[in-house]
C-alpha cells in the first residue's frame, strides 16, 4: 500500500499504482481540498485497476482525522467516549456506534473503502503516540466501546482495522520518531493489552495492524518490533486468537521500523512475519526503489485474504447528497454533534480551571 502526493494523480503515480505489487492506496490530509475533489481522486484511483485498489485512510476522530471540512463531521476523540462510559455506559455504547456510522458513511460516500481504526491500545496515560486516541484504561471498556464503533462502521458497509497489536499504550516513546521498548512479561500483555483482541470484537475486524514496538521480555525469540515478529503475528494473533482477516503493517518508514534494515529488508521482514499488506508511506523514492528491486513473493493465503476483501456497496452511500437524506446517518450525526458539544464544554472547563490554578499559584 502506497500513498500519492497531492489532489490528483500524476502520470508517474498512475504507472506506479498499476504495478502488480501495489494493492492499495493510503490517503492523507494533503489529498483533500473539498468533497468533489476527493470523490474525483478516489474515482480515478478505482478506475485504474480491476479488481480495484483498496483505498484506505487513518480517520479515527480527535487529532487523527484526515478530512475535516466540507462533507465531513468533526469526530470526537475516543477518550471522550471513554469518559462518557464512566457515568453512562449505555449512552457511551450508543455514541460509539453513532460515531462509527458517521465516520464510515462519510468516507464511503467519498469513495474510501477502509479506515485504520479503532485504536485498541489501553490508555495508561503515558504514551506520546496514543494519548486521547485510546478509549479507556479498562480493557473491557475498550473492547465494548470499540465493538460498538465497529458495528456502526459495519452499518455503512466499511471494514475496521484494529491497532496497534499487541499494544502501544504502555510505552512512552512514539514509534513515529523512536524505537519503543516494552519490558513487560507476556502475561501482563495478555491480561491487559491483548484482552480487547480476545473479545468477540476480533472476528468483526477486517484487519489488524501491529505495533512498531519491541517487547523485549514477552516473546521467546527476539525478532524486533511486533510487525516483524512471527511470534506475535503467526503464533499469537493467528494461532492463539484465531484471527483470519488481513494483517496490515504499520508504515515501514516510521522510526520504529528502521531496525529491520533498508526498505527491501523491512518489507521482506514484514512479509516473513505474516503481514499480508505492507505500508510504505511518504517516500515515493523508496517505493520506486522497492518496485525496481522486487518485492517478496506474495503468499497464496495472503493473496486470498486480500481478494476476499469486500468494498462498500450500499447504494444510499454513493454520494454525500444521498447520505444527507438517509435517516440513520442523520440521527447518528445528531448524536455525534451532541457529544462534541459536551467534549468542547469539558475542554473549556478544564482550561478555565488551569488558568485559575496558575493565577492562584
Secondary structure per residue as TSV (DSSP state, phi and psi in degrees):
chain	resnum	aa	ss	phi	psi
A	1	X	-	360.0	129.4
A	2	X	B	-126.6	171.6
A	3	X	-	-111.3	174.5
A	4	X	-	-129.0	159.5
A	5	X	-	-83.5	-27.6
A	6	X	S	-148.6	-147.8
A	7	X	S	-85.5	-16.3
A	8	X	S	-145.1	159.1
A	9	X	-	-76.6	143.7
A	10	X	-	-91.6	167.0
A	11	X	H	-60.7	-39.5
A	12	X	H	-61.8	-42.4
A	13	X	H	-68.0	-37.8
A	14	X	H	-59.1	-43.8
A	15	X	H	-62.7	-41.4
A	16	X	H	-65.9	-42.0
A	17	X	H	-69.4	-17.6
A	18	X	T	-89.3	-2.7
A	19	X	S	-66.1	136.1
A	20	X	T	-63.2	-18.9
A	21	X	T	-84.2	-8.7
A	22	X	-	-93.9	128.7
A	23	X	-	-121.2	-4.6
A	24	X	E	-165.0	168.0
A	25	X	E	-130.4	133.7
A	26	X	E	-108.1	130.8
A	27	X	E	-97.8	154.3
A	28	X	-	-128.7	176.2
A	29	X	G	-58.8	-31.5
A	30	X	G	-66.7	-14.2
A	31	X	G	-91.2	6.1
A	32	X	-	-124.8	126.8
A	33	X	S	-117.6	-45.0
A	34	X	S	-160.0	177.6
A	35	X	H	-61.2	-47.7
A	36	X	H	-65.0	-41.1
A	37	X	H	-63.0	-43.1
A	38	X	H	-65.1	-41.1
A	39	X	H	-63.7	-37.3
A	40	X	H	-66.0	-40.7
A	41	X	H	-64.5	-49.2
A	42	X	H	-65.9	-34.0
A	43	X	H	-64.3	-40.4
A	44	X	H	-67.1	-41.9
A	45	X	H	-61.7	-43.7
A	46	X	H	-65.0	-31.9
A	47	X	H	-78.0	-11.0
A	48	X	T	-70.7	-31.7
A	49	X	S	-136.9	158.0
A	50	X	S	-140.2	116.0
A	51	X	S	-65.8	155.0
A	52	X	-	-69.1	153.1
A	53	X	-	-63.7	146.1
A	54	X	E	-72.0	130.8
A	55	X	E	-109.8	120.8
A	56	X	E	-128.8	168.7
A	57	X	E	-160.2	152.3
A	58	X	-	-87.3	102.6
A	59	X	E	-138.2	88.4
A	60	X	E	-103.9	-36.1
A	61	X	E	114.0	166.1
A	62	X	T	64.9	-134.1
A	63	X	T	-79.1	-10.0
A	64	X	E	-112.0	84.9
A	65	X	E	-146.4	108.6
A	66	X	S	-71.2	-34.3
A	67	X	-	-116.5	122.9
A	68	X	-	-128.3	-11.8
A	69	X	S	-103.1	-133.4
A	70	X	T	-49.4	126.8
A	71	X	T	90.3	-3.8
A	72	X	-	-134.6	141.7
A	73	X	-	-94.4	134.7
A	74	X	-	-65.9	129.1
A	75	X	-	-102.4	147.1
A	76	X	-	-71.9	155.6
A	77	X	-	-65.5	147.8
A	78	X	H	-63.8	-28.4
A	79	X	H	-61.3	-28.8
A	80	X	H	-62.5	-40.9
A	81	X	H	-65.5	-37.5
A	82	X	H	-64.4	-37.2
A	83	X	H	-65.0	-39.2
A	84	X	H	-64.8	-36.6
A	85	X	H	-56.5	-32.8
A	86	X	H	-59.1	-36.1
A	87	X	H	-120.4	-7.2
A	88	X	-	-153.6	75.2
A	89	X	H	-56.9	-42.6
A	90	X	H	-65.7	-39.3
A	91	X	H	-64.5	-37.3
A	92	X	H	-65.9	-40.7
A	93	X	H	-64.4	-41.4
A	94	X	H	-64.9	-40.6
A	95	X	H	-67.3	-37.1
A	96	X	H	-65.2	-41.9
A	97	X	H	-64.4	-42.7
A	98	X	H	-63.1	-40.7
A	99	X	H	-62.3	-43.1
A	100	X	H	-62.2	-40.8
A	101	X	H	-65.2	-46.4
A	102	X	H	-64.5	-46.2
A	103	X	H	-53.8	-52.4
A	104	X	H	-73.6	-42.4
A	105	X	H	-61.9	-40.6
A	106	X	H	-68.7	-36.7
A	107	X	H	-67.9	-46.5
A	108	X	H	-60.7	-38.8
A	109	X	H	-63.6	-18.0
A	110	X	T	-107.9	14.3
A	111	X	T	86.5	15.5
A	112	X	-	-96.5	133.8
A	113	X	-	-88.8	-30.1
A	114	X	E	-151.9	136.6
A	115	X	E	-114.7	137.3
A	116	X	-	-81.2	77.4
A	117	X	-	-157.7	151.2
A	118	X	-	-93.7	159.5
A	119	X	B	-77.8	118.2
A	120	X	-	-101.1	8.0
A	121	X	-	-67.8	150.7
A	122	X	-	-84.9	139.2
A	123	X	-	-85.7	86.0
A	124	X	-	-80.8	-4.8
A	125	X	S	74.7	23.7
A	126	X	-	-133.8	-16.5
A	127	X	-	-82.8	126.5
A	128	X	T	-71.3	-29.1
A	129	X	T	-78.7	-32.4
A	130	X	T	-99.4	-65.0
A	131	X	G	52.5	-128.3
A	132	X	G	-72.5	-1.9
A	133	X	G	-69.9	-22.1
A	134	X	S	-86.0	151.0
A	135	X	-	-74.0	-47.0
A	136	X	-	-166.8	165.0
A	137	X	S	-79.1	-28.7
A	138	X	S	-83.3	117.6
A	139	X	H	-58.3	-31.7
A	140	X	H	-68.7	-36.5
A	141	X	H	-66.3	-40.5
A	142	X	H	-59.3	-45.0
A	143	X	H	-63.0	-44.8
A	144	X	H	-68.2	-46.3
A	145	X	H	-67.8	-41.2
A	146	X	H	-68.9	-33.4
A	147	X	H	-62.2	-43.9
A	148	X	H	-63.4	-40.6
A	149	X	H	-60.6	-46.0
A	150	X	H	-63.9	-38.4
A	151	X	H	-65.7	-36.4
A	152	X	H	-64.1	-41.1
A	153	X	H	-62.1	-39.2
A	154	X	H	-64.3	-29.6
A	155	X	H	-61.2	-27.9
A	156	X	T	-96.7	14.0
A	157	X	T	64.9	26.0
A	158	X	-	-106.9	135.1
A	159	X	E	-76.9	156.7
A	160	X	E	-118.5	151.2
A	161	X	E	-124.8	110.8
A	162	X	E	-77.0	142.9
A	163	X	E	-151.6	156.0
A	164	X	E	-117.8	103.0
A	165	X	E	-65.5	139.1
A	166	X	T	-84.3	-3.5
A	167	X	-	156.0	129.7
A	168	X	S	-110.4	-3.5
A	169	X	S	-75.6	-21.4
A	170	X	S	-81.8	-30.8
A	171	X	-	-85.7	142.6
A	172	X	-	-76.6	-38.4
A	173	X	S	-63.8	147.3
A	174	X	-	-97.8	119.2
A	175	X	T	-68.9	-9.3
A	176	X	T	-67.8	-29.3
A	177	X	T	-124.0	-15.9
A	178	X	S	-134.0	-179.6
A	179	X	-	-115.0	91.7
A	180	X	E	-68.7	144.5
A	181	X	E	-126.8	122.4
A	182	X	E	-104.4	118.6
A	183	X	-	-98.5	14.4
A	184	X	-	-75.3	156.9
A	185	X	-	-75.2	164.3
A	186	X	H	-58.2	-43.1
A	187	X	H	-61.2	-34.4
A	188	X	H	-64.5	-42.0
A	189	X	H	-66.9	-43.2
A	190	X	H	-61.3	-41.1
A	191	X	H	-85.1	-13.6
A	192	X	T	-118.7	-77.1
A	193	X	T	-66.4	-34.5
A	194	X	T	-86.2	-10.3
A	195	X	G	-56.4	-41.7
A	196	X	G	-59.9	-30.8
A	197	X	G	-77.8	-17.4
A	198	X	G	-84.9	-4.6
A	199	X	S	-84.0	161.6
A	200	X	G	-62.1	-14.6
A	201	X	G	-50.0	-38.0
A	202	X	G	-54.6	-39.6
A	203	X	G	-75.4	-8.3
A	204	X	G	-93.0	-7.0
A	205	X	-	-86.7	135.8
A	206	X	S	-74.0	-29.5
A	207	X	E	-154.1	166.9
A	208	X	E	-134.3	142.4
A	209	X	E	-118.7	122.8
A	210	X	E	-79.6	161.6
A	211	X	-	-86.1	147.2
A	212	X	S	-86.7	62.4
A	213	X	E	-127.9	137.5
A	214	X	E	-91.1	127.4
A	215	X	E	-106.1	86.7
A	216	X	T	-67.8	-22.9
A	217	X	T	-117.6	0.8
A	218	X	T	-98.2	-19.1
A	219	X	S	-115.4	147.0
A	220	X	S	-69.1	-32.6
A	221	X	S	-121.3	124.6
A	222	X	-	-71.8	119.5
A	223	X	-	-128.5	13.9
A	224	X	S	85.3	-158.2
A	225	X	S	-57.9	157.7
A	226	X	G	-57.2	-33.6
A	227	X	G	-67.5	-10.5
A	228	X	G	-114.1	15.2
A	229	X	-	-115.5	115.5
A	230	X	H	-68.1	-23.6
A	231	X	I	-60.6	-51.5
A	232	X	I	-70.4	-40.8
A	233	X	I	-86.7	-45.4
A	234	X	I	-87.4	-46.0
A	235	X	I	-77.6	-47.5
A	236	X	I	-86.2	-58.2
A	237	X	I	-68.4	-49.4
A	238	X	I	-76.6	-48.6
A	239	X	I	-75.7	-67.7
A	240	X	I	-68.2	-38.0
A	241	X	T	-93.6	-18.4
A	242	X	-	74.6	27.6
A	243	X	-	-74.0	130.7
A	244	X	-	-114.5	3.5
A	245	X	S	-86.3	-162.4
A	246	X	E	-84.5	136.5
A	247	X	E	-103.0	116.1
A	248	X	E	-98.8	130.2
A	249	X	-	-67.0	155.9
A	250	X	-	-75.4	173.3
A	251	X	-	-55.5	122.1
A	252	X	T	-78.9	4.1
A	253	X	T	-102.7	3.4
A	254	X	S	-72.3	154.7
A	255	X	G	-58.8	-35.7
A	256	X	G	-64.8	-15.3
A	257	X	G	-96.5	-11.4
A	258	X	G	-69.2	-16.4
A	259	X	G	-62.4	-19.4
A	260	X	G	-83.0	-6.2
A	261	X	-	113.2	-155.0
A	262	X	S	-74.1	179.2
A	263	X	H	-62.0	-38.5
A	264	X	H	-66.7	-39.6
A	265	X	H	-67.2	-36.7
A	266	X	H	-64.5	-46.7
A	267	X	H	-63.9	-42.3
A	268	X	H	-62.9	-40.0
A	269	X	H	-67.5	-40.7
A	270	X	H	-64.9	-42.0
A	271	X	H	-64.6	-43.5
A	272	X	H	-65.5	-32.8
A	273	X	H	-73.2	-23.9
A	274	X	T	127.1	6.7
A	275	X	-	-72.5	135.4
A	276	X	S	-86.5	-32.0
A	277	X	B	-136.6	139.2
A	278	X	-	-115.9	124.8
A	279	X	-	-90.8	126.6
A	280	X	B	-127.2	103.1
A	281	X	-	-116.4	148.3
A	282	X	S	63.2	18.8
A	283	X	-	-143.3	75.3
A	284	X	H	-59.4	-27.0
A	285	X	H	-64.6	-38.2
A	286	X	H	-74.2	-32.7
A	287	X	H	-61.9	-45.2
A	288	X	H	-61.6	-42.1
A	289	X	H	-62.3	-45.3
A	290	X	H	-62.1	-46.3
A	291	X	H	-66.6	-32.1
A	292	X	H	-71.5	-37.6
A	293	X	H	-81.1	-22.8
A	294	X	-	102.8	135.7
A	295	X	-	-97.0	164.1
A	296	X	-	-60.8	153.2
A	297	X	-	-61.3	130.1
A	298	X	-	-76.8	125.5
A	299	X	-	-60.6	135.2
A	300	X	H	-56.8	-35.0
A	301	X	H	-68.7	-41.0
A	302	X	H	-61.5	-43.0
A	303	X	H	-59.6	-40.5
A	304	X	H	-67.4	-39.8
A	305	X	H	-61.2	-44.8
A	306	X	H	-66.9	-37.8
A	307	X	H	-67.2	-28.9
A	308	X	H	-79.9	-12.0
A	309	X	-	-61.4	130.1
A	310	X	-	-102.9	126.6
A	311	X	-	-80.3	154.5
A	312	X	-	-59.1	148.5
A	313	X	-	-140.9	-1.5
A	314	X	-	-63.6	128.4
A	315	X	G	-65.8	-32.3
A	316	X	G	-69.7	-12.7
A	317	X	G	-98.4	9.8
A	318	X	S	-72.4	-25.6
A	319	X	S	-140.4	153.0
A	320	X	H	-58.9	-34.3
A	321	X	H	-66.8	-39.4
A	322	X	H	-66.6	-38.4
A	323	X	H	-60.0	-41.8
A	324	X	T	-64.7	-15.2
A	325	X	T	-104.0	4.4
A	326	X	-	-92.0	114.8
A	327	X	H	-62.2	-40.8
A	328	X	H	-57.9	-40.5
A	329	X	H	-65.7	-44.9
A	330	X	H	-59.8	-44.7
A	331	X	H	-65.3	-42.2
A	332	X	H	-62.9	-40.5
A	333	X	H	-64.3	-38.6
A	334	X	H	-61.5	-39.5
A	335	X	H	-62.4	-44.4
A	336	X	H	-65.4	-41.9
A	337	X	H	-64.3	-36.7
A	338	X	H	-65.5	-39.9
A	339	X	H	-64.4	-39.5
A	340	X	H	-63.4	-38.3
A	341	X	H	-62.4	-39.7
A	342	X	H	-65.8	-42.8
A	343	X	H	-59.8	-43.7
A	344	X	H	-66.0	-40.6
A	345	X	H	-64.0	-41.2
A	346	X	H	-64.4	-40.8
A	347	X	H	-64.6	-40.9
A	348	X	H	-65.5	-41.0
A	349	X	H	-65.0	-39.6
A	350	X	H	-66.1	-41.4
A	351	X	H	-63.6	-40.6
A	352	X	H	-65.2	-39.9
A	353	X	H	-65.2	-37.8
A	354	X	H	-65.6	-44.6
A	355	X	H	-61.9	-43.4
A	356	X	H	-62.0	-39.3
A	357	X	H	-65.2	-42.7
A	358	X	H	-62.9	-43.9
A	359	X	H	-64.4	-42.4
A	360	X	H	-70.1	-27.6
A	361	X	-	-73.1	360.0
